[in-house]
Amino acid sequence: MSAAEELTAETITRELPTRLIGRRVVAYPRIGSTNDEAKGLAAAGEPEGTLVIAEEQTVGRGRLQRPWWAPRGTALLMSLIFRPHLAPYQAQRLTMLCSLAVCDAITEMTGLMPAVKWPNDVLLRGRKVCGILTELGIEGARLAYAVVGMGINVNVDFSGTGELAHTATSLAQELGHEVSRLELLRAILVSIEERYTRLRAGESPHTEWSARLATLGQRVVVTTPTEQWRGVAEGVDADGALLLRDEEGMLHRILAGDVTLRT
C-alpha cells in the first residue's frame, strides 16, 4: 500500500471495522479548515462519528489561532464530530481520549512511543508530531456537539523550515521511511471508537492520560493570553486542568495555556 495514496470516503471506509467513528466521511482535496467545516455540519445536524478530512488545508490552525503547516498529501488533517452526554466543562475528556488514540496508533504501526504535552499535543523525542484542537457547540448549559480536530505529521519533511525543524517532527523523519496514512488513519479511528465507547459507559480517560503527560513534575512557564505562571506542574484534575504550584507555594488551576520547560 502506497503511503501517498489518496484519502477518499471509499478508501477510508472500505476496510474500516468501526460501527460509529468514521462510518460517514466527508473528504476534500483542499479546504480552508476541517474544523470549520465539521462545526458547520454539526450545527446542521450531522451525526456523531462523522469524519471530515482533507489532503490540504489553507487556513488550518492550532490553539491561539496558530497556523498549521503541512504540504498536500503528507499529513492527516481531520476533524470528528461528537455528541457526548457531557457537560461543557467535561469536554476536555474528548481531547484526552483522542490524544491517547493517536499515541496507541503510532505505537501500533511504528513501535515509536509518543508522549502527551499538556493540554493537547503529542510529542516524539520532545517535538510535536500531532496537535489537537477541540471546539464546542453549546446550547444553553448543554453541550450540543464537540468537534475534535487533529493534525498528524505523517510524512512531512521539516528540513529547511527554520524554527519548525526544531519544534516539529513527523513519523517519516523519526523512522527514515514513509508511513501509510490510510493504515494509520484506520488505526486511529478504531482506537477512538474503543475509547469513546468506554467514555459513554462512564469511564474517564483521565488516569491514563495523566500518566502519559510529559509535562508533569517539570518546572514550567505557562502562558495564557492574559497571564503567565512559573512553577512546577504537579498534576491535572479530572477535567484536564493543569495544577501548577508557583514559586510562592500557591496552587493554580489552569484550564489552557502554552507550556514551556524552564531551564
ABEGO torsion letter per residue (X at the ends): XBAABBBBAAAAAAABABAABGABBBBBABBABAAAAAAAAAAAGBBBGBBBBBABBAABBBBGGBBBBBBBGABBBBBBBBBBBBBAAAAAAAAAAAAAAAAAAAAAAAGBBBBBBOAABBBBGGBBABBBBBBBBBBEABBABBBBBBBBBAABBABGAEAAAAABBBAAAAAGBBBBAAAAAAAAAAAAAAAAAAAAAGBBAAAAAAAABAABGBBBBBBBAABBBBEBBAEBBAAGBBBBBBAAGBBBBBABEBBBBBX
